[in-house]
Amino acid sequence: MIAEGTPLYVNGAAVQRGDGWALAKAPGGGELTVSTRSQEELLAATRRATKAWFAGAGILAAAGVAALVAGLVI
């Protein structure tokens, strides 16, 4: 539930359905997003997650190379 008066960030489109309105993906594609966080907060969280994934991938790649080298030396 979202309290009345809470600011929202909405990435999508309002479309008429029957007698009312609904939210849908924007015509250009992308995801439908409704959040109590601002667009800037959402982008910052995405950037942090991306950096963490790349750091993890780098660590795993280094460990893989080290395991291959260790296997070749034995």
mmCIF file of the N, C-alpha and C atoms, coordinates in Angstrom:
data_MODEL
# 
_entry.id   MODEL 
# 
loop_
_atom_site.group_PDB 
_atom_site.id 
_atom_site.type_symbol 
_atom_site.label_atom_id 
_atom_site.label_alt_id 
_atom_site.label_comp_id 
_atom_site.label_asym_id 
_atom_site.label_entity_id 
_atom_site.label_seq_id 
_atom_site.pdbx_PDB_ins_code 
_atom_site.Cartn_x 
_atom_site.Cartn_y 
_atom_site.Cartn_z 
_atom_site.occupancy 
_atom_site.B_iso_or_equiv 
_atom_site.pdbx_formal_charge 
_atom_site.auth_seq_id 
_atom_site.auth_comp_id 
_atom_site.auth_asym_id 
_atom_site.auth_atom_id 
_atom_site.pdbx_PDB_model_num 
ATOM 1   N N  . MET A 1 1  ? 0.834   -1.173  0.000   1.00 0.00 ? 1  MET A N  1 
ATOM 2   C CA . MET A 1 1  ? 0.000   0.000   0.000   1.00 0.00 ? 1  MET A CA 1 
ATOM 3   C C  . MET A 1 1  ? 0.880   1.238   0.000   1.00 0.00 ? 1  MET A C  1 
ATOM 4   N N  . ILE A 1 2  ? 0.424   2.218   -0.685  1.00 0.00 ? 2  ILE A N  1 
ATOM 5   C CA . ILE A 1 2  ? 1.131   3.494   -0.756  1.00 0.00 ? 2  ILE A CA 1 
ATOM 6   C C  . ILE A 1 2  ? 0.212   4.550   -0.153  1.00 0.00 ? 2  ILE A C  1 
ATOM 7   N N  . ALA A 1 3  ? 0.753   5.272   0.821   1.00 0.00 ? 3  ALA A N  1 
ATOM 8   C CA . ALA A 1 3  ? -0.048  6.295   1.498   1.00 0.00 ? 3  ALA A CA 1 
ATOM 9   C C  . ALA A 1 3  ? -0.398  7.430   0.543   1.00 0.00 ? 3  ALA A C  1 
ATOM 10  N N  . GLU A 1 4  ? -1.569  7.979   0.726   1.00 0.00 ? 4  GLU A N  1 
ATOM 11  C CA . GLU A 1 4  ? -2.007  9.116   -0.081  1.00 0.00 ? 4  GLU A CA 1 
ATOM 12  C C  . GLU A 1 4  ? -1.020  10.264  0.076   1.00 0.00 ? 4  GLU A C  1 
ATOM 13  N N  . GLY A 1 5  ? -0.709  10.898  -1.036  1.00 0.00 ? 5  GLY A N  1 
ATOM 14  C CA . GLY A 1 5  ? 0.208   12.032  -1.023  1.00 0.00 ? 5  GLY A CA 1 
ATOM 15  C C  . GLY A 1 5  ? 1.669   11.650  -1.180  1.00 0.00 ? 5  GLY A C  1 
ATOM 16  N N  . THR A 1 6  ? 1.978   10.346  -1.234  1.00 0.00 ? 6  THR A N  1 
ATOM 17  C CA . THR A 1 6  ? 3.355   9.899   -1.403  1.00 0.00 ? 6  THR A CA 1 
ATOM 18  C C  . THR A 1 6  ? 3.793   10.162  -2.838  1.00 0.00 ? 6  THR A C  1 
ATOM 19  N N  . PRO A 1 7  ? 4.911   10.866  -3.033  1.00 0.00 ? 7  PRO A N  1 
ATOM 20  C CA . PRO A 1 7  ? 5.394   11.093  -4.400  1.00 0.00 ? 7  PRO A CA 1 
ATOM 21  C C  . PRO A 1 7  ? 5.814   9.774   -5.041  1.00 0.00 ? 7  PRO A C  1 
ATOM 22  N N  . LEU A 1 8  ? 5.508   9.625   -6.318  1.00 0.00 ? 8  LEU A N  1 
ATOM 23  C CA . LEU A 1 8  ? 5.852   8.412   -7.055  1.00 0.00 ? 8  LEU A CA 1 
ATOM 24  C C  . LEU A 1 8  ? 6.638   8.744   -8.308  1.00 0.00 ? 8  LEU A C  1 
ATOM 25  N N  . TYR A 1 9  ? 7.530   7.832   -8.665  1.00 0.00 ? 9  TYR A N  1 
ATOM 26  C CA . TYR A 1 9  ? 8.180   7.876   -9.979  1.00 0.00 ? 9  TYR A CA 1 
ATOM 27  C C  . TYR A 1 9  ? 7.506   6.794   -10.812 1.00 0.00 ? 9  TYR A C  1 
ATOM 28  N N  . VAL A 1 10 ? 7.016   7.164   -11.984 1.00 0.00 ? 10 VAL A N  1 
ATOM 29  C CA . VAL A 1 10 ? 6.356   6.207   -12.863 1.00 0.00 ? 10 VAL A CA 1 
ATOM 30  C C  . VAL A 1 10 ? 7.014   6.269   -14.227 1.00 0.00 ? 10 VAL A C  1 
ATOM 31  N N  . ASN A 1 11 ? 7.472   5.117   -14.699 1.00 0.00 ? 11 ASN A N  1 
ATOM 32  C CA . ASN A 1 11 ? 8.008   4.997   -16.050 1.00 0.00 ? 11 ASN A CA 1 
ATOM 33  C C  . ASN A 1 11 ? 7.060   4.054   -16.783 1.00 0.00 ? 11 ASN A C  1 
ATOM 34  N N  . GLY A 1 12 ? 6.211   4.623   -17.602 1.00 0.00 ? 12 GLY A N  1 
ATOM 35  C CA . GLY A 1 12 ? 5.228   3.828   -18.313 1.00 0.00 ? 12 GLY A CA 1 
ATOM 36  C C  . GLY A 1 12 ? 4.255   4.746   -19.019 1.00 0.00 ? 12 GLY A C  1 
ATOM 37  N N  . ALA A 1 13 ? 3.112   4.206   -19.355 1.00 0.00 ? 13 ALA A N  1 
ATOM 38  C CA . ALA A 1 13 ? 2.107   4.983   -20.062 1.00 0.00 ? 13 ALA A CA 1 
ATOM 39  C C  . ALA A 1 13 ? 0.738   4.705   -19.460 1.00 0.00 ? 13 ALA A C  1 
ATOM 40  N N  . ALA A 1 14 ? -0.111  5.716   -19.470 1.00 0.00 ? 14 ALA A N  1 
ATOM 41  C CA . ALA A 1 14 ? -1.492  5.537   -19.037 1.00 0.00 ? 14 ALA A CA 1 
ATOM 42  C C  . ALA A 1 14 ? -2.299  5.147   -20.269 1.00 0.00 ? 14 ALA A C  1 
ATOM 43  N N  . VAL A 1 15 ? -3.023  4.041   -20.158 1.00 0.00 ? 15 VAL A N  1 
ATOM 44  C CA . VAL A 1 15 ? -3.837  3.576   -21.282 1.00 0.00 ? 15 VAL A CA 1 
ATOM 45  C C  . VAL A 1 15 ? -5.274  3.381   -20.813 1.00 0.00 ? 15 VAL A C  1 
ATOM 46  N N  . GLN A 1 16 ? -6.198  3.671   -21.702 1.00 0.00 ? 16 GLN A N  1 
ATOM 47  C CA . GLN A 1 16 ? -7.599  3.517   -21.351 1.00 0.00 ? 16 GLN A CA 1 
ATOM 48  C C  . GLN A 1 16 ? -8.005  2.063   -21.536 1.00 0.00 ? 16 GLN A C  1 
ATOM 49  N N  . ARG A 1 17 ? -8.615  1.503   -20.497 1.00 0.00 ? 17 ARG A N  1 
ATOM 50  C CA . ARG A 1 17 ? -9.081  0.120   -20.521 1.00 0.00 ? 17 ARG A CA 1 
ATOM 51  C C  . ARG A 1 17 ? -10.516 0.104   -20.012 1.00 0.00 ? 17 ARG A C  1 
ATOM 52  N N  . GLY A 1 18 ? -11.428 -0.231  -20.881 1.00 0.00 ? 18 GLY A N  1 
ATOM 53  C CA . GLY A 1 18 ? -12.821 -0.252  -20.467 1.00 0.00 ? 18 GLY A CA 1 
ATOM 54  C C  . GLY A 1 18 ? -13.264 1.135   -20.055 1.00 0.00 ? 18 GLY A C  1 
ATOM 55  N N  . ASP A 1 19 ? -13.795 1.227   -18.849 1.00 0.00 ? 19 ASP A N  1 
ATOM 56  C CA . ASP A 1 19 ? -14.273 2.514   -18.339 1.00 0.00 ? 19 ASP A CA 1 
ATOM 57  C C  . ASP A 1 19 ? -13.216 3.259   -17.527 1.00 0.00 ? 19 ASP A C  1 
ATOM 58  N N  . GLY A 1 20 ? -12.024 2.694   -17.406 1.00 0.00 ? 20 GLY A N  1 
ATOM 59  C CA . GLY A 1 20 ? -11.007 3.324   -16.566 1.00 0.00 ? 20 GLY A CA 1 
ATOM 60  C C  . GLY A 1 20 ? -9.670  3.424   -17.252 1.00 0.00 ? 20 GLY A C  1 
ATOM 61  N N  . TRP A 1 21 ? -8.674  3.679   -16.444 1.00 0.00 ? 21 TRP A N  1 
ATOM 62  C CA . TRP A 1 21 ? -7.304  3.835   -16.928 1.00 0.00 ? 21 TRP A CA 1 
ATOM 63  C C  . TRP A 1 21 ? -6.411  2.824   -16.230 1.00 0.00 ? 21 TRP A C  1 
ATOM 64  N N  . ALA A 1 22 ? -5.326  2.455   -16.905 1.00 0.00 ? 22 ALA A N  1 
ATOM 65  C CA . ALA A 1 22 ? -4.351  1.517   -16.342 1.00 0.00 ? 22 ALA A CA 1 
ATOM 66  C C  . ALA A 1 22 ? -2.959  1.954   -16.750 1.00 0.00 ? 22 ALA A C  1 
ATOM 67  N N  . LEU A 1 23 ? -1.961  1.438   -16.046 1.00 0.00 ? 23 LEU A N  1 
ATOM 68  C CA . LEU A 1 23 ? -0.564  1.685   -16.409 1.00 0.00 ? 23 LEU A CA 1 
ATOM 69  C C  . LEU A 1 23 ? -0.064  0.531   -17.252 1.00 0.00 ? 23 LEU A C  1 
ATOM 70  N N  . ALA A 1 24 ? 0.729   0.852   -18.257 1.00 0.00 ? 24 ALA A N  1 
ATOM 71  C CA . ALA A 1 24 ? 1.298   -0.168  -19.129 1.00 0.00 ? 24 ALA A CA 1 
ATOM 72  C C  . ALA A 1 24 ? 2.710   0.260   -19.516 1.00 0.00 ? 24 ALA A C  1 
ATOM 73  N N  . LYS A 1 25 ? 3.445   -0.671  -20.127 1.00 0.00 ? 25 LYS A N  1 
ATOM 74  C CA . LYS A 1 25 ? 4.770   -0.327  -20.635 1.00 0.00 ? 25 LYS A CA 1 
ATOM 75  C C  . LYS A 1 25 ? 4.638   0.813   -21.636 1.00 0.00 ? 25 LYS A C  1 
ATOM 76  N N  . ALA A 1 26 ? 5.642   1.664   -21.674 1.00 0.00 ? 26 ALA A N  1 
ATOM 77  C CA . ALA A 1 26 ? 5.646   2.766   -22.625 1.00 0.00 ? 26 ALA A CA 1 
ATOM 78  C C  . ALA A 1 26 ? 5.702   2.215   -24.048 1.00 0.00 ? 26 ALA A C  1 
ATOM 79  N N  . PRO A 1 27 ? 5.148   2.930   -25.027 1.00 0.00 ? 27 PRO A N  1 
ATOM 80  C CA . PRO A 1 27 ? 5.145   2.437   -26.408 1.00 0.00 ? 27 PRO A CA 1 
ATOM 81  C C  . PRO A 1 27 ? 6.553   2.123   -26.933 1.00 0.00 ? 27 PRO A C  1 
ATOM 82  N N  . GLY A 1 28 ? 7.566   2.815   -26.451 1.00 0.00 ? 28 GLY A N  1 
ATOM 83  C CA . GLY A 1 28 ? 8.938   2.585   -26.903 1.00 0.00 ? 28 GLY A CA 1 
ATOM 84  C C  . GLY A 1 28 ? 9.578   1.359   -26.273 1.00 0.00 ? 28 GLY A C  1 
ATOM 85  N N  . GLY A 1 29 ? 8.871   0.671   -25.398 1.00 0.00 ? 29 GLY A N  1 
ATOM 86  C CA . GLY A 1 29 ? 9.425   -0.501  -24.728 1.00 0.00 ? 29 GLY A CA 1 
ATOM 87  C C  . GLY A 1 29 ? 9.938   -0.165  -23.350 1.00 0.00 ? 29 GLY A C  1 
ATOM 88  N N  . GLY A 1 30 ? 10.757  -1.035  -22.824 1.00 0.00 ? 30 GLY A N  1 
ATOM 89  C CA . GLY A 1 30 ? 11.265  -0.854  -21.472 1.00 0.00 ? 30 GLY A CA 1 
ATOM 90  C C  . GLY A 1 30 ? 10.336  -1.488  -20.464 1.00 0.00 ? 30 GLY A C  1 
ATOM 91  N N  . GLU A 1 31 ? 10.688  -1.326  -19.227 1.00 0.00 ? 31 GLU A N  1 
ATOM 92  C CA . GLU A 1 31 ? 9.916   -1.920  -18.140 1.00 0.00 ? 31 GLU A CA 1 
ATOM 93  C C  . GLU A 1 31 ? 8.936   -0.908  -17.577 1.00 0.00 ? 31 GLU A C  1 
ATOM 94  N N  . LEU A 1 32 ? 7.839   -1.400  -17.063 1.00 0.00 ? 32 LEU A N  1 
ATOM 95  C CA . LEU A 1 32 ? 6.914   -0.565  -16.317 1.00 0.00 ? 32 LEU A CA 1 
ATOM 96  C C  . LEU A 1 32 ? 7.464   -0.462  -14.902 1.00 0.00 ? 32 LEU A C  1 
ATOM 97  N N  . THR A 1 33 ? 7.683   0.750   -14.446 1.00 0.00 ? 33 THR A N  1 
ATOM 98  C CA . THR A 1 33 ? 8.233   0.969   -13.111 1.00 0.00 ? 33 THR A CA 1 
ATOM 99  C C  . THR A 1 33 ? 7.351   1.936   -12.348 1.00 0.00 ? 33 THR A C  1 
ATOM 100 N N  . VAL A 1 34 ? 6.994   1.562   -11.141 1.00 0.00 ? 34 VAL A N  1 
ATOM 101 C CA . VAL A 1 34 ? 6.302   2.452   -10.211 1.00 0.00 ? 34 VAL A CA 1 
ATOM 102 C C  . VAL A 1 34 ? 7.067   2.348   -8.902  1.00 0.00 ? 34 VAL A C  1 
ATOM 103 N N  . SER A 1 35 ? 7.591   3.463   -8.435  1.00 0.00 ? 35 SER A N  1 
ATOM 104 C CA . SER A 1 35 ? 8.447   3.426   -7.251  1.00 0.00 ? 35 SER A CA 1 
ATOM 105 C C  . SER A 1 35 ? 8.238   4.664   -6.396  1.00 0.00 ? 35 SER A C  1 
ATOM 106 N N  . THR A 1 36 ? 8.452   4.490   -5.099  1.00 0.00 ? 36 THR A N  1 
ATOM 107 C CA . THR A 1 36 ? 8.438   5.645   -4.199  1.00 0.00 ? 36 THR A CA 1 
ATOM 108 C C  . THR A 1 36 ? 9.810   6.319   -4.177  1.00 0.00 ? 36 THR A C  1 
ATOM 109 N N  . ARG A 1 37 ? 10.799  5.694   -4.820  1.00 0.00 ? 37 ARG A N  1 
ATOM 110 C CA . ARG A 1 37 ? 12.121  6.325   -4.943  1.00 0.00 ? 37 ARG A CA 1 
ATOM 111 C C  . ARG A 1 37 ? 12.139  7.175   -6.212  1.00 0.00 ? 37 ARG A C  1 
ATOM 112 N N  . SER A 1 38 ? 12.983  8.193   -6.220  1.00 0.00 ? 38 SER A N  1 
ATOM 113 C CA . SER A 1 38 ? 13.090  9.065   -7.387  1.00 0.00 ? 38 SER A CA 1 
ATOM 114 C C  . SER A 1 38 ? 13.865  8.360   -8.499  1.00 0.00 ? 38 SER A C  1 
ATOM 115 N N  . GLN A 1 39 ? 13.780  8.922   -9.693  1.00 0.00 ? 39 GLN A N  1 
ATOM 116 C CA . GLN A 1 39 ? 14.522  8.356   -10.819 1.00 0.00 ? 39 GLN A CA 1 
ATOM 117 C C  . GLN A 1 39 ? 16.019  8.350   -10.513 1.00 0.00 ? 39 GLN A C  1 
ATOM 118 N N  . GLU A 1 40 ? 16.507  9.405   -9.886  1.00 0.00 ? 40 GLU A N  1 
ATOM 119 C CA . GLU A 1 40 ? 17.932  9.485   -9.547  1.00 0.00 ? 40 GLU A CA 1 
ATOM 120 C C  . GLU A 1 40 ? 18.323  8.392   -8.555  1.00 0.00 ? 40 GLU A C  1 
ATOM 121 N N  . GLU A 1 41 ? 17.479  8.134   -7.565  1.00 0.00 ? 41 GLU A N  1 
ATOM 122 C CA . GLU A 1 41 ? 17.760  7.074   -6.594  1.00 0.00 ? 41 GLU A CA 1 
ATOM 123 C C  . GLU A 1 41 ? 17.761  5.699   -7.255  1.00 0.00 ? 41 GLU A C  1 
ATOM 124 N N  . LEU A 1 42 ? 16.824  5.477   -8.168  1.00 0.00 ? 42 LEU A N  1 
ATOM 125 C CA . LEU A 1 42 ? 16.777  4.200   -8.884  1.00 0.00 ? 42 LEU A CA 1 
ATOM 126 C C  . LEU A 1 42 ? 18.011  4.010   -9.763  1.00 0.00 ? 42 LEU A C  1 
ATOM 127 N N  . LEU A 1 43 ? 18.425  5.080   -10.461 1.00 0.00 ? 43 LEU A N  1 
ATOM 128 C CA . LEU A 1 43 ? 19.618  4.992   -11.307 1.00 0.00 ? 43 LEU A CA 1 
ATOM 129 C C  . LEU A 1 43 ? 20.872  4.744   -10.473 1.00 0.00 ? 43 LEU A C  1 
ATOM 130 N N  . ALA A 1 44 ? 20.975  5.406   -9.321  1.00 0.00 ? 44 ALA A N  1 
ATOM 131 C CA . ALA A 1 44 ? 22.139  5.213   -8.451  1.00 0.00 ? 44 ALA A CA 1 
ATOM 132 C C  . ALA A 1 44 ? 22.191  3.764   -7.953  1.00 0.00 ? 44 ALA A C  1 
ATOM 133 N N  . ALA A 1 45 ? 21.045  3.200   -7.586  1.00 0.00 ? 45 ALA A N  1 
ATOM 134 C CA . ALA A 1 45 ? 21.009  1.808   -7.129  1.00 0.00 ? 45 ALA A CA 1 
ATOM 135 C C  . ALA A 1 45 ? 21.409  0.857   -8.257  1.00 0.00 ? 45 ALA A C  1 
ATOM 136 N N  . THR A 1 46 ? 20.972  1.145   -9.470  1.00 0.00 ? 46 THR A N  1 
ATOM 137 C CA . THR A 1 46 ? 21.336  0.316   -10.623 1.00 0.00 ? 46 THR A CA 1 
ATOM 138 C C  . THR A 1 46 ? 22.835  0.401   -10.886 1.00 0.00 ? 46 THR A C  1 
ATOM 139 N N  . ARG A 1 47 ? 23.397  1.598   -10.781 1.00 0.00 ? 47 ARG A N  1 
ATOM 140 C CA . ARG A 1 47 ? 24.846  1.755   -10.988 1.00 0.00 ? 47 ARG A CA 1 
ATOM 141 C C  . ARG A 1 47 ? 25.633  0.970   -9.930  1.00 0.00 ? 47 ARG A C  1 
ATOM 142 N N  . ARG A 1 48 ? 25.199  1.039   -8.665  1.00 0.00 ? 48 ARG A N  1 
ATOM 143 C CA . ARG A 1 48 ? 25.886  0.299   -7.598  1.00 0.00 ? 48 ARG A CA 1 
ATOM 144 C C  . ARG A 1 48 ? 25.817  -1.203  -7.862  1.00 0.00 ? 48 ARG A C  1 
ATOM 145 N N  . ALA A 1 49 ? 24.658  -1.686  -8.264  1.00 0.00 ? 49 ALA A N  1 
ATOM 146 C CA . ALA A 1 49 ? 24.499  -3.121  -8.528  1.00 0.00 ? 49 ALA A CA 1 
ATOM 147 C C  . ALA A 1 49 ? 25.366  -3.546  -9.706  1.00 0.00 ? 49 ALA A C  1 
ATOM 148 N N  . THR A 1 50 ? 25.432  -2.725  -10.739 1.00 0.00 ? 50 THR A N  1 
ATOM 149 C CA . THR A 1 50 ? 26.256  -3.040  -11.911 1.00 0.00 ? 50 THR A CA 1 
ATOM 150 C C  . THR A 1 50 ? 27.731  -3.116  -11.530 1.00 0.00 ? 50 THR A C  1 
ATOM 151 N N  . LYS A 1 51 ? 28.182  -2.162  -10.729 1.00 0.00 ? 51 LYS A N  1 
ATOM 152 C CA . LYS A 1 51 ? 29.582  -2.175  -10.281 1.00 0.00 ? 51 LYS A CA 1 
ATOM 153 C C  . LYS A 1 51 ? 29.869  -3.430  -9.459  1.00 0.00 ? 51 LYS A C  1 
ATOM 154 N N  . ALA A 1 52 ? 28.935  -3.813  -8.602  1.00 0.00 ? 52 ALA A N  1 
ATOM 155 C CA . ALA A 1 52 ? 29.129  -5.009  -7.778  1.00 0.00 ? 52 ALA A CA 1 
ATOM 156 C C  . ALA A 1 52 ? 29.201  -6.260  -8.653  1.00 0.00 ? 52 ALA A C  1 
ATOM 157 N N  . TRP A 1 53 ? 28.340  -6.372  -9.661  1.00 0.00 ? 53 TRP A N  1 
ATOM 158 C CA . TRP A 1 53 ? 28.373  -7.527  -10.570 1.00 0.00 ? 53 TRP A CA 1 
ATOM 159 C C  . TRP A 1 53 ? 29.695  -7.592  -11.325 1.00 0.00 ? 53 TRP A C  1 
ATOM 160 N N  . PHE A 1 54 ? 30.169  -6.442  -11.827 1.00 0.00 ? 54 PHE A N  1 
ATOM 161 C CA . PHE A 1 54 ? 31.449  -6.434  -12.548 1.00 0.00 ? 54 PHE A CA 1 
ATOM 162 C C  . PHE A 1 54 ? 32.607  -6.785  -11.627 1.00 0.00 ? 54 PHE A C  1 
ATOM 163 N N  . ALA A 1 55 ? 32.580  -6.288  -10.390 1.00 0.00 ? 55 ALA A N  1 
ATOM 164 C CA . ALA A 1 55 ? 33.639  -6.626  -9.439  1.00 0.00 ? 55 ALA A CA 1 
ATOM 165 C C  . ALA A 1 55 ? 33.624  -8.123  -9.151  1.00 0.00 ? 55 ALA A C  1 
ATOM 166 N N  . GLY A 1 56 ? 32.448  -8.678  -8.942  1.00 0.00 ? 56 GLY A N  1 
ATOM 167 C CA . GLY A 1 56 ? 32.332  -10.116 -8.694  1.00 0.00 ? 56 GLY A CA 1 
ATOM 168 C C  . GLY A 1 56 ? 32.800  -10.933 -9.886  1.00 0.00 ? 56 GLY A C  1 
ATOM 169 N N  . ALA A 1 57 ? 32.440  -10.496 -11.086 1.00 0.00 ? 57 ALA A N  1 
ATOM 170 C CA . ALA A 1 57 ? 32.876  -11.201 -12.297 1.00 0.00 ? 57 ALA A CA 1 
ATOM 171 C C  . ALA A 1 57 ? 34.394  -11.146 -12.435 1.00 0.00 ? 57 ALA A C  1 
ATOM 172 N N  . GLY A 1 58 ? 34.981  -10.003 -12.114 1.00 0.00 ? 58 GLY A N  1 
ATOM 173 C CA . GLY A 1 58 ? 36.433  -9.876  -12.180 1.00 0.00 ? 58 GLY A CA 1 
ATOM 174 C C  . GLY A 1 58 ? 37.129  -10.797 -11.187 1.00 0.00 ? 58 GLY A C  1 
ATOM 175 N N  . ILE A 1 59 ? 36.592  -10.868 -9.981  1.00 0.00 ? 59 ILE A N  1 
ATOM 176 C CA . ILE A 1 59 ? 37.172  -11.748 -8.958  1.00 0.00 ? 59 ILE A CA 1 
ATOM 177 C C  . ILE A 1 59 ? 37.068  -13.205 -9.393  1.00 0.00 ? 59 ILE A C  1 
ATOM 178 N N  . LEU A 1 60 ? 35.900  -13.600 -9.913  1.00 0.00 ? 60 LEU A N  1 
ATOM 179 C CA . LEU A 1 60 ? 35.733  -14.979 -10.377 1.00 0.00 ? 60 LEU A CA 1 
ATOM 180 C C  . LEU A 1 60 ? 36.631  -15.293 -11.571 1.00 0.00 ? 60 LEU A C  1 
ATOM 181 N N  . ALA A 1 61 ? 36.801  -14.340 -12.464 1.00 0.00 ? 61 ALA A N  1 
ATOM 182 C CA . ALA A 1 61 ? 37.688  -14.551 -13.608 1.00 0.00 ? 61 ALA A CA 1 
ATOM 183 C C  . ALA A 1 61 ? 39.123  -14.737 -13.144 1.00 0.00 ? 61 ALA A C  1 
ATOM 184 N N  . ALA A 1 62 ? 39.561  -13.907 -12.195 1.00 0.00 ? 62 ALA A N  1 
ATOM 185 C CA . ALA A 1 62 ? 40.917  -14.033 -11.660 1.00 0.00 ? 62 ALA A CA 1 
ATOM 186 C C  . ALA A 1 62 ? 41.103  -15.373 -10.961 1.00 0.00 ? 62 ALA A C  1 
ATOM 187 N N  . ALA A 1 63 ? 40.092  -15.804 -10.208 1.00 0.00 ? 63 ALA A N  1 
ATOM 188 C CA . ALA A 1 63 ? 40.174  -17.095 -9.525  1.00 0.00 ? 63 ALA A CA 1 
ATOM 189 C C  . ALA A 1 63 ? 40.220  -18.235 -10.539 1.00 0.00 ? 63 ALA A C  1 
ATOM 190 N N  . GLY A 1 64 ? 39.454  -18.111 -11.620 1.00 0.00 ? 64 GLY A N  1 
ATOM 191 C CA . GLY A 1 64 ? 39.472  -19.130 -12.665 1.00 0.00 ? 64 GLY A CA 1 
ATOM 192 C C  . GLY A 1 64 ? 40.819  -19.240 -13.329 1.00 0.00 ? 64 GLY A C  1 
ATOM 193 N N  . VAL A 1 65 ? 41.433  -18.108 -13.642 1.00 0.00 ? 65 VAL A N  1 
ATOM 194 C CA . VAL A 1 65 ? 42.762  -18.101 -14.259 1.00 0.00 ? 65 VAL A CA 1 
ATOM 195 C C  . VAL A 1 65 ? 43.779  -18.700 -13.293 1.00 0.00 ? 65 VAL A C  1 
ATOM 196 N N  . ALA A 1 66 ? 43.691  -18.325 -12.016 1.00 0.00 ? 66 ALA A N  1 
ATOM 197 C CA . ALA A 1 66 ? 44.617  -18.869 -11.019 1.00 0.00 ? 66 ALA A CA 1 
ATOM 198 C C  . ALA A 1 66 ? 44.455  -20.388 -10.901 1.00 0.00 ? 66 ALA A C  1 
ATOM 199 N N  . ALA A 1 67 ? 43.207  -20.876 -10.967 1.00 0.00 ? 67 ALA A N  1 
ATOM 200 C CA . ALA A 1 67 ? 42.974  -22.316 -10.882 1.00 0.00 ? 67 ALA A CA 1 
ATOM 201 C C  . ALA A 1 67 ? 43.535  -23.031 -12.108 1.00 0.00 ? 67 ALA A C  1 
ATOM 202 N N  . LEU A 1 68 ? 43.393  -22.424 -13.277 1.00 0.00 ? 68 LEU A N  1 
ATOM 203 C CA . LEU A 1 68 ? 43.953  -23.018 -14.502 1.00 0.00 ? 68 LEU A CA 1 
ATOM 204 C C  . LEU A 1 68 ? 45.473  -23.072 -14.432 1.00 0.00 ? 68 LEU A C  1 
ATOM 205 N N  . VAL A 1 69 ? 46.068  -21.967 -13.999 1.00 0.00 ? 69 VAL A N  1 
ATOM 206 C CA . VAL A 1 69 ? 47.537  -21.922 -13.891 1.00 0.00 ? 69 VAL A CA 1 
ATOM 207 C C  . VAL A 1 69 ? 48.020  -22.946 -12.871 1.00 0.00 ? 69 VAL A C  1 
ATOM 208 N N  . ALA A 1 70 ? 47.335  -23.036 -11.744 1.00 0.00 ? 70 ALA A N  1 
ATOM 209 C CA . ALA A 1 70 ? 47.716  -23.986 -10.698 1.00 0.00 ? 70 ALA A CA 1 
ATOM 210 C C  . ALA A 1 70 ? 47.584  -25.414 -11.224 1.00 0.00 ? 70 ALA A C  1 
ATOM 211 N N  . GLY A 1 71 ? 46.563  -25.672 -12.022 1.00 0.00 ? 71 GLY A N  1 
ATOM 212 C CA . GLY A 1 71 ? 46.370  -26.989 -12.600 1.00 0.00 ? 71 GLY A CA 1 
ATOM 213 C C  . GLY A 1 71 ? 47.425  -27.326 -13.626 1.00 0.00 ? 71 GLY A C  1 
ATOM 214 N N  . LEU A 1 72 ? 47.922  -26.343 -14.336 1.00 0.00 ? 72 LEU A N  1 
ATOM 215 C CA . LEU A 1 72 ? 48.959  -26.568 -15.353 1.00 0.00 ? 72 LEU A CA 1 
ATOM 216 C C  . LEU A 1 72 ? 50.318  -26.787 -14.715 1.00 0.00 ? 72 LEU A C  1 
ATOM 217 N N  . VAL A 1 73 ? 50.555  -26.210 -13.553 1.00 0.00 ? 73 VAL A N  1 
ATOM 218 C CA . VAL A 1 73 ? 51.841  -26.299 -12.885 1.00 0.00 ? 73 VAL A CA 1 
ATOM 219 C C  . VAL A 1 73 ? 52.001  -27.667 -12.225 1.00 0.00 ? 73 VAL A C  1 
ATOM 220 N N  . ILE A 1 74 ? 50.928  -28.246 -11.744 1.00 0.00 ? 74 ILE A N  1 
ATOM 221 C CA . ILE A 1 74 ? 51.018  -29.519 -11.006 1.00 0.00 ? 74 ILE A CA 1 
ATOM 222 C C  . ILE A 1 74 ? 51.399  -30.643 -11.901 1.00 0.00 ? 74 ILE A C  1 
# 
